[in-house]
């Protein structure tokens, strides 16, 4: 009896892990350029409202990558995905998708928006030239959330040439990180 229950549990867990693995492929809605730009505009407005010093940070950045509504789901195996736009001088120059996978003790669902600030021209150039930029491999990223106390731009630059803010979190998920996320340029 116990052996049969354990096998059913393992089969169910395996099916759940497979569905979580394939979920981003089917659930990620590839939005049009206009839809992504509208979502980016809304995310930037929320960023300015929720993060103290946001206008100063945006003005100092050489480029700003905005990935609104990044979704993360997991139960032992997790996935994270979203789409957004890279802006320079307030104008969209490219579109990107963000994807990550993870394994470990995790369970839940969460949605949040990310703003990545490229504070140096070198960090922006490396990002744009890469074929599948991976956070934590190509460069270090300092990740902050909207509750982090305000820091000067010089303080942020001393921490890292790329700073990411997460904000607008909804749902419940143990842990949230941009590390290991891969960014790939997409055509719109």
C-alpha positions in Angstrom: 0.0 0.0 0.0 2.7 2.5 1.0 4.8 1.5 -2.0 1.9 2.2 -4.4 1.2 5.6 -2.7 4.8 6.6 -3.0 4.8 5.6 -6.7 1.7 7.7 -7.3 3.3 10.6 -5.5 6.5 10.3 -7.5 4.5 10.1 -10.8 2.5 13.2 -9.8 5.6 15.1 -8.9 7.3 14.1 -12.1 4.2 15.3 -14.1 4.1 18.6 -12.3 7.8 19.2 -12.9 7.4 18.5 -16.6 4.4 20.8 -16.8 6.4 23.6 -15.1 9.2 23.0 -17.5 7.0 23.4 -20.6 4.7 26.1 -19.1 6.9 29.1 -20.2 7.0 27.8 -23.7 3.2 27.7 -24.0 2.1 30.4 -21.5 4.5 33.1 -22.5 2.5 35.4 -24.7 4.7 36.9 -27.4 3.3 40.4 -27.5 3.5 42.8 -30.4 5.9 45.7 -30.3 3.0 48.1 -29.4 1.8 45.8 -26.6 5.3 45.5 -25.1 5.9 49.3 -25.4 2.6 50.0 -23.6 3.5 47.5 -20.8 7.0 49.1 -20.5 5.4 52.6 -20.2 3.1 51.4 -17.5 6.0 49.6 -15.6 8.2 52.7 -15.8 5.3 54.9 -14.4 5.0 52.4 -11.5 8.8 52.3 -11.0 8.8 56.1 -10.7 6.0 56.0 -8.2 7.3 53.2 -6.1 11.1 53.7 -6.1 12.5 56.7 -4.4 15.2 58.3 -6.6 13.8 56.6 -9.8 14.0 59.7 -12.0 17.7 60.3 -11.0 18.6 56.6 -11.6 16.9 56.6 -15.1 18.6 59.9 -16.0 22.0 58.5 -15.1 21.6 55.2 -17.0 23.1 54.7 -20.5 20.3 52.2 -21.2 17.3 50.9 -19.4 15.9 47.4 -19.9 12.3 47.1 -18.7 10.8 43.6 -18.3 7.2 44.1 -17.0 5.2 41.3 -15.4 8.0 38.7 -15.1 6.3 35.4 -13.9 8.0 32.9 -11.7 6.4 29.5 -10.9 7.9 26.6 -9.1 7.6 23.5 -7.1 11.0 21.9 -6.6 11.7 22.9 -10.3 11.0 26.5 -11.2 10.8 28.7 -14.3 10.9 32.5 -14.7 10.0 34.4 -17.9 9.0 37.7 -19.4 9.3 40.1 -22.3 10.4 43.7 -22.5 12.2 46.5 -24.2 15.6 48.2 -24.0 15.4 51.9 -24.1 18.1 54.5 -24.7 17.3 58.2 -24.5 13.6 57.2 -23.7 13.1 55.4 -27.0 12.9 51.6 -27.6 15.9 50.3 -29.5 15.4 46.5 -29.1 13.1 43.9 -27.6 14.2 41.1 -25.3 12.9 38.0 -23.6 14.0 37.0 -20.1 14.1 33.3 -19.1 15.5 31.3 -16.2 15.2 27.8 -14.7 16.0 26.6 -11.2 15.9 23.6 -9.0 15.8 23.3 -5.2 13.5 24.0 -2.3 10.8 26.3 -3.8 7.1 26.5 -4.2 4.6 29.1 -5.3 3.9 31.7 -8.0 5.0 35.3 -8.2 4.8 38.1 -10.7 7.0 41.2 -10.6 8.5 43.9 -12.9 12.2 44.4 -13.4 14.1 47.6 -14.5 17.8 47.0 -15.3 19.9 50.1 -15.4 23.1 50.0 -17.4 25.2 52.6 -15.6 28.2 52.5 -17.9 28.5 52.5 -21.7 30.8 49.4 -21.5 28.1 47.4 -19.6 25.4 48.5 -22.1 27.7 47.6 -25.1 28.4 44.1 -23.7 24.7 43.5 -23.2 23.8 44.6 -26.7 26.6 42.6 -28.4 25.9 39.4 -26.5 24.1 36.4 -28.0 22.1 35.3 -24.9 23.3 37.6 -22.1 23.3 35.7 -18.8 23.1 37.6 -15.5 25.9 36.5 -13.2 28.0 35.2 -16.0 28.6 38.2 -18.4 28.5 40.7 -15.5 27.5 41.1 -11.9 24.2 42.7 -11.2 23.1 44.3 -8.0 19.4 43.5 -7.4 17.3 45.8 -5.3 13.6 46.0 -4.6 11.4 49.0 -4.1 11.8 48.9 -0.3 15.6 49.4 -0.5 16.6 52.8 0.9 17.5 55.4 -1.7 21.2 55.4 -2.7 23.0 58.0 -4.8 23.8 57.1 -8.4 27.5 57.1 -7.5 26.9 54.6 -4.7 25.0 52.4 -7.2 27.9 52.6 -9.7 30.4 51.6 -7.0 28.3 48.4 -6.4 27.9 47.4 -10.0 27.7 48.7 -13.5 24.3 47.1 -13.9 21.6 47.5 -11.2 18.2 45.8 -11.3 15.2 46.9 -9.4 12.2 44.5 -8.8 8.9 46.0 -7.9 5.2 45.5 -8.1 5.4 41.9 -6.6 2.3 39.9 -6.5 1.8 36.3 -5.3 3.9 34.2 -3.0 7.3 32.6 -3.9 10.2 31.8 -1.7 13.1 33.8 -3.1 13.3 36.1 -6.1 16.4 36.7 -8.1 17.6 37.8 -11.5 20.8 35.8 -11.2 21.0 33.1 -13.8 18.4 34.8 -16.0 19.2 34.8 -19.7 18.2 37.6 -22.0 17.8 37.0 -25.7 17.1 39.7 -28.3 13.8 39.1 -30.2 12.5 40.6 -33.4 9.2 42.5 -33.3 
